Amino acid sequence: MIRLSRTGAVLAARVECCDTPWTRARGLMFRSLTPGGALLFSFERPERVLVHMLFVFQQLDLVFLDEQKRAIAIRHAFPFQPYIRPPAPASWLVELPAGAARDLQIGDTLVLS
C-alpha cells in the first residue's frame, strides 16, 4: 500500500514491486494499471533514472522520490512518450494511473507498506 503521509490518503492499495532487471525493463509495456494499482521501482543508489513509455498504452503519473521517500518530481506521462527523467537523482519511482497523484505536492512524503 502507498499512502500520502500528509493526509493519510491511499494512493495505491495494490503495489507491484519491480526489483529485478527484467521487471524494471518491462514495467508496464503491453499491460496497464487498474485504479488503486501501482508499480514501485527501488534503486540501489540514487540516480537520474530514464523512464520510457514505449508500448505503454495508458497515461500515467510518475512520482520520483528521494531516499526519505519525499517527492522530488511528479510527471504526467503519455503513451509512447520518449523519455522522462527527474531533475535530481531518485531512490524510488512510483508509477500510478493518471490522476492518482493529483493531490501530491513536491516535498510530500509517501508511506510504503
N, CA, C and O of each residue as an XYZ file, in Angstrom:
452
protein
N       0.847     -1.172      0.000
C       0.000      0.000      0.000
C       0.897      1.241      0.000
O       1.961      1.256      0.619
N       0.448      2.270     -0.701
C       1.170      3.543     -0.723
C       0.206      4.620     -0.250
O      -0.875      4.801     -0.811
N       0.622      5.338      0.805
C      -0.206      6.409      1.362
C       0.551      7.733      1.338
O       1.781      7.768      1.374
N      -0.212      8.813      1.276
C       0.333     10.162      1.377
C       0.409     10.502      2.859
O      -0.624     10.575      3.525
N       1.603     10.710      3.384
C       1.809     10.940      4.812
C       1.026     12.152      5.323
O       0.458     12.103      6.414
N       0.994     13.213      4.562
C       0.366     14.475      4.981
C      -1.121     14.320      5.266
O      -1.640     14.956      6.184
N      -1.817     13.486      4.497
C      -3.272     13.368      4.630
C      -3.737     11.969      5.014
O      -4.874     11.789      5.451
N      -2.870     10.987      4.855
C      -3.266      9.603      5.092
C      -3.987      8.972      3.914
O      -4.367      7.803      3.975
N      -4.181      9.736      2.836
C      -4.896      9.229      1.659
C      -4.127      8.070      1.028
O      -2.901      8.102      0.928
N      -4.861      7.057      0.610
C      -4.262      5.901     -0.065
C      -4.138      6.216     -1.553
O      -5.136      6.463     -2.229
N      -2.905      6.204     -2.053
C      -2.666      6.413     -3.482
C      -2.772      5.102     -4.249
O      -3.189      5.082     -5.407
N      -2.391      4.012     -3.599
C      -2.459      2.696     -4.242
C      -2.628      1.625     -3.174
O      -1.871      1.574     -2.205
N      -3.615      0.782     -3.360
C      -3.847     -0.325     -2.430
C      -3.090     -1.580     -2.859
O      -2.739     -2.418     -2.028
N      -2.841     -1.702     -4.164
C      -2.128     -2.859     -4.709
C      -0.840     -2.369     -5.367
O      -0.869     -1.569     -6.302
N       0.276     -2.858     -4.867
C       1.577     -2.392     -5.352
C       2.393     -3.582     -5.847
O       2.564     -4.577     -5.143
N       2.887     -3.455     -7.063
C       3.777     -4.465     -7.633
C       5.193     -3.907     -7.594
O       5.458     -2.832     -8.133
N       6.106     -4.642     -6.954
C       7.495     -4.195     -6.858
C       8.276     -4.654     -8.085
O       8.221     -5.820     -8.475
N       8.994     -3.724     -8.675
C       9.865     -4.008     -9.821
C      11.294     -3.941     -9.309
O      11.904     -2.872     -9.263
N      11.820     -5.101     -8.925
C      13.110     -5.116     -8.248
C      14.142     -6.027     -8.911
O      15.180     -6.333     -8.325
N      13.846     -6.454    -10.131
C      14.830     -7.229    -10.892
C      15.066     -6.506    -12.214
O      14.234     -5.702    -12.635
N      16.185     -6.783    -12.869
C      16.417     -6.127    -14.163
C      15.259     -6.362    -15.146
O      14.879     -5.447    -15.876
N      14.698     -7.578    -15.170
C      13.607     -7.876    -16.098
C      12.353     -7.068    -15.764
O      11.760     -6.460    -16.655
N      11.939     -7.053    -14.491
C      10.708     -6.328    -14.137
C      10.889     -4.828    -14.317
O       9.941     -4.131    -14.677
N      12.093     -4.322    -14.071
C      12.347     -2.888    -14.298
C      12.270     -2.557    -15.781
O      11.683     -1.545    -16.164
N      12.861     -3.403    -16.613
C      12.858     -3.139    -18.059
C      11.453     -3.262    -18.635
O      11.067     -2.473    -19.498
N      10.694     -4.231    -18.174
C       9.346     -4.451    -18.712
C       8.372     -3.386    -18.236
O       7.584     -2.873    -19.031
N       8.411     -3.047    -16.957
C       7.485     -2.043    -16.438
C       6.055     -2.353    -16.836
O       5.538     -3.427    -16.531
N       5.415     -1.410    -17.518
C       4.026     -1.578    -17.947
C       3.885     -1.817    -19.446
O       2.801     -1.644    -20.003
N       4.975     -2.212    -20.101
C       4.860     -2.481    -21.533
C       3.830     -3.585    -21.774
O       3.872     -4.640    -21.140
N       2.909     -3.325    -22.700
C       1.881     -4.278    -23.127
C       0.898     -4.676    -22.024
O       0.237     -5.708    -22.133
N       0.795     -3.879    -20.975
C      -0.203     -4.115    -19.932
C      -0.566     -2.782    -19.307
O       0.014     -1.757    -19.666
N      -1.509     -2.771    -18.382
C      -1.929     -1.495    -17.810
C      -2.206     -1.633    -16.321
O      -2.364     -2.732    -15.790
N      -2.259     -0.482    -15.672
C      -2.618     -0.415    -14.261
C      -4.117     -0.204    -14.136
O      -4.725      0.494    -14.948
N      -4.700     -0.802    -13.129
C      -6.102     -0.547    -12.824
C      -6.166      0.467    -11.685
O      -5.181      0.638    -10.966
N      -7.294      1.138    -11.505
C      -7.411      2.079    -10.383
C      -7.036      1.377     -9.072
O      -7.446      0.245     -8.816
N      -6.259      2.070     -8.261
C      -5.803      1.501     -6.996
C      -4.528      0.696     -7.101
O      -4.046      0.163     -6.101
N      -3.969      0.599     -8.309
C      -2.743     -0.156     -8.514
C      -1.555      0.765     -8.717
O      -1.720      1.944     -9.031
N      -0.356      0.227     -8.538
C       0.874      0.997     -8.750
C       2.031      0.045     -9.001
O       2.012     -1.113     -8.583
N       3.034      0.560     -9.690
C       4.329     -0.117     -9.783
C       5.299      0.672     -8.924
O       5.287      1.903     -8.937
N       6.143     -0.033     -8.175
C       7.142      0.597     -7.322
C       8.518      0.099     -7.743
O       8.792     -1.101     -7.726
N       9.377      1.042     -8.122
C      10.754      0.743     -8.501
C      11.668      1.265     -7.393
O      11.520      2.404     -6.951
N      12.605      0.440     -6.948
C      13.605      0.909     -5.990
C      14.978      0.774     -6.645
O      15.230     -0.149     -7.420
N      15.845      1.708     -6.317
C      17.176      1.736     -6.919
C      18.224      1.613     -5.820
O      18.057      2.176     -4.737
N      19.304      0.881     -6.090
C      20.337      0.632     -5.084
C      20.980      1.919     -4.595
O      21.347      2.041     -3.426
N      21.110      2.866     -5.495
C      21.650      4.183     -5.121
C      20.871      5.224     -5.923
O      20.361      4.915     -7.000
N      20.775      6.431     -5.421
C      20.021      7.462     -6.148
C      20.584      7.666     -7.551
O      21.799      7.714     -7.743
N      19.692      7.783     -8.520
C      20.122      8.009     -9.901
C      19.056      8.789    -10.659
O      17.883      8.803    -10.285
N      19.489      9.429    -11.722
C      18.545     10.131    -12.610
C      18.043      9.117    -13.624
O      18.428      9.122    -14.793
N      17.176      8.255    -13.139
C      16.652      7.151    -13.933
C      15.925      7.684    -15.167
O      15.284      8.734    -15.126
N      16.041      6.948    -16.245
C      15.402      7.314    -17.508
C      14.184      6.410    -17.701
O      14.322      5.187    -17.744
N      13.002      6.998    -17.815
C      11.756      6.243    -17.973
C      11.250      6.443    -19.397
O      11.258      7.559    -19.918
N      10.808      5.352    -20.023
C      10.208      5.465    -21.357
C       8.767      4.978    -21.296
O       8.389      4.249    -20.379
N       7.973      5.380    -22.265
C       6.569      4.972    -22.346
C       6.312      4.160    -23.620
O       5.178      4.087    -24.093
N       7.356      3.558    -24.167
C       7.195      2.747    -25.365
C       6.344      1.520    -25.045
O       6.617      0.810    -24.077
N       5.328      1.272    -25.843
C       4.408      0.150    -25.676
C       3.631      0.200    -24.362
O       3.153     -0.823    -23.872
N       3.511      1.398    -23.800
C       2.623      1.631    -22.652
C       1.429      2.379    -23.217
O       1.589      3.441    -23.820
N       0.244      1.839    -23.030
C      -0.936      2.339    -23.732
C      -1.877      3.165    -22.865
O      -3.021      3.392    -23.259
N      -1.435      3.618    -21.706
C      -2.263      4.461    -20.856
C      -1.416      5.607    -20.306
O      -0.194      5.499    -20.209
N      -2.079      6.696    -19.949
C      -1.394      7.804    -19.308
C      -1.080      7.415    -17.862
O      -1.834      6.680    -17.225
N       0.040      7.918    -17.363
C       0.480      7.597    -16.008
C       0.917      8.850    -15.272
O       1.289      9.850    -15.886
N       0.867      8.782    -13.955
C       1.532      9.752    -13.099
C       2.805      9.079    -12.602
O       2.756      7.973    -12.065
N       3.945      9.744    -12.779
C       5.233      9.238    -12.314
C       5.668     10.086    -11.134
O       5.741     11.311    -11.235
N       5.956      9.438    -10.018
C       6.386     10.149     -8.812
C       7.790      9.662     -8.471
O       7.993      8.493     -8.145
N       8.753     10.574     -8.550
C      10.141     10.270     -8.227
C      10.383     10.682     -6.779
O      10.038     11.793     -6.377
N      10.983      9.771     -5.992
C      11.190     10.001     -4.563
C      12.669      9.954     -4.211
O      13.448      9.238     -4.839
N      13.048     10.737     -3.187
C      14.424     10.674     -2.689
C      14.546      9.528     -1.677
O      13.617      8.736     -1.514
N      15.692      9.446     -1.001
C      15.930      8.345     -0.061
C      14.953      8.346      1.111
O      14.676      7.293      1.684
N      14.431      9.513      1.472
C      13.468      9.624      2.573
C      12.023      9.482      2.090
O      11.080      9.717      2.845
N      11.863      9.099      0.836
C      10.554      8.902      0.194
C       9.765     10.204      0.064
O       8.534     10.206      0.103
N      10.491     11.305     -0.088
C       9.873     12.608     -0.372
C       9.816     12.803     -1.877
O      10.761     12.471     -2.592
N       8.701     13.342     -2.352
C       8.528     13.578     -3.789
C       9.478     14.673     -4.257
O       9.440     15.795     -3.753
N      10.334     14.341     -5.228
C      11.242     15.339     -5.793
C      10.801     15.756     -7.192
O      11.241     16.784     -7.705
N       9.928     14.956     -7.809
C       9.387     15.298     -9.131
C       8.109     14.498     -9.353
O       8.006     13.336     -8.960
N       7.144     15.144     -9.988
C       5.884     14.499    -10.358
C       5.669     14.807    -11.830
O       5.600     15.973    -12.220
N       5.565     13.777    -12.641
C       5.416     13.966    -14.085
C       4.190     13.208    -14.581
O       3.884     12.113    -14.107
N       3.498     13.807    -15.539
C       2.394     13.127    -16.212
C       2.972     12.583    -17.513
O       3.557     13.331    -18.297
N       2.810     11.295    -17.740
C       3.403     10.645    -18.910
C       2.314     10.149    -19.851
O       1.254      9.697    -19.418
N       2.595     10.241    -21.138
C       1.648      9.869    -22.185
C       2.144      8.640    -22.941
O       3.353      8.421    -23.026
N       1.232      7.830    -23.494
C       1.654      6.667    -24.267
C       2.667      7.045    -25.356
O       2.515      8.044    -26.058
N       3.679      6.227    -25.465
C       4.739      6.361    -26.470
C       5.576      7.638    -26.324
O       6.330      7.980    -27.235
N       5.455      8.342    -25.203
C       6.332      9.490    -24.939
C       7.754      8.956    -24.842
O       7.983      7.933    -24.197
N       8.719      9.634    -25.475
C      10.071      9.075    -25.469
C      10.633      8.913    -24.055
O      10.420      7.866    -23.443
N      11.318      9.873    -23.532
C      11.997      9.678    -22.256
C      11.622     10.743    -21.250
O      11.420     11.910    -21.587
N      11.536     10.304    -19.996
C      11.234     11.191    -18.881
C      12.326     10.956    -17.851
O      12.640      9.814    -17.516
N      12.900     12.037    -17.353
C      13.982     11.937    -16.374
C      13.719     12.957    -15.269
O      13.323     14.086    -15.561
N      13.929     12.586    -14.010
C      13.731     13.554    -12.925
C      14.853     14.592    -12.929
O      15.924     14.342    -13.481
N      14.614     15.755    -12.314
C      15.637     16.801    -12.288
C      16.794     16.490    -11.341
O      17.853     17.112    -11.428
N      16.595     15.534    -10.442
C      17.620     15.162     -9.463
C      17.600     13.643     -9.311
O      16.623     12.999     -9.691
N      18.666     13.064     -8.759
C      18.680     11.617     -8.562
C      17.530     11.154     -7.664
O      17.194     11.811     -6.679
N      16.938     10.026     -8.017
C      15.822      9.453     -7.260
C      16.211      8.072     -6.740
O      16.964      7.343     -7.385
N      15.690      7.726     -5.575
C      15.894      6.398     -4.996
C      14.718      5.474     -5.255
O      14.843      4.251     -5.193
N      13.572      6.079     -5.546
C      12.333      5.339     -5.771
C      11.572      5.980     -6.918
O      11.695      7.178     -7.174
N      10.785      5.166     -7.604
C       9.850      5.656     -8.616
C       8.532      4.931     -8.407
O       8.498      3.706     -8.290
N       7.444      5.696     -8.358
C       6.106      5.124     -8.266
C       5.369      5.471     -9.557
O       5.292      6.640     -9.935
N       4.833      4.466    -10.226
C       4.006      4.675    -11.415
C       2.557      4.409    -11.022
O       2.219      3.335    -10.525
N       1.707      5.412    -11.257
C       0.295      5.357    -10.873
C      -0.586      5.632    -12.081
O      -0.130      6.257    -13.039
N      -1.843      5.179    -12.062
C      -2.762      5.571    -13.133
C      -2.902      7.094    -13.163
O      -2.812      7.747    -12.123
N      -3.119      7.651    -14.335
C      -3.240      9.110    -14.485
C      -4.279      9.658    -13.514
O      -5.376      9.115    -13.380
N      -3.910     10.744    -12.841
C      -4.809     11.409    -11.909
C      -4.655     10.958    -10.471
O      -5.116     11.647     -9.561
N      -4.020      9.823    -10.241
C      -3.881      9.300     -8.879
C      -2.985     10.177     -8.006
O      -3.115     10.164     -6.782
N      -2.078     10.939     -8.621
C      -1.155     11.793     -7.860
C      -1.607     13.253     -7.832
O      -0.813     14.137     -7.509
N      -2.867     13.515     -8.166
C      -3.339     14.905     -8.288
C      -3.203     15.711     -6.996
O      -3.031     16.928     -7.059
N      -3.274     15.065     -5.818
C      -3.166     15.787     -4.551
C      -1.748     15.800     -3.998
O      -1.496     16.363     -2.932
N      -0.834     15.188     -4.716
C       0.552     15.099     -4.274
C       1.312     16.366     -4.655
O       1.120     16.914     -5.740
N       2.177     16.825     -3.749
C       2.987     18.021     -3.986
C       4.460     17.677     -3.803
O       4.808     16.739     -3.086
N       5.311     18.445     -4.457
C       6.753     18.281     -4.265
C       7.043     18.466     -2.775
O       6.550     19.403     -2.148
N       7.847     17.563     -2.220
C       8.184     17.611     -0.797
C       7.316     16.709      0.062
O       7.681     16.407      1.198
N       6.165     16.270     -0.460
C       5.323     15.335      0.287
C       6.063     14.015      0.476
O       6.846     13.598     -0.377
N       5.800     13.369      1.603
C       6.387     12.069      1.904
C       5.348     10.979      1.688
O       4.185     11.124      2.065
N       5.787      9.885      1.077
C       4.915      8.729      0.893
C       5.287      7.650      1.900
O       6.454      7.490      2.258
N       4.283      6.917      2.347
C       4.479      5.790      3.253
C       4.247      4.522      2.441
O       3.172      4.324      1.874
N       5.261      3.671      2.391
C       5.189      2.420      1.634
C       5.050      1.272      2.624
O       5.884      1.109      3.516
N       4.005      0.482      2.469
C       3.826     -0.657      3.390
C       3.300     -1.866      2.644
O       3.086     -2.918      3.247
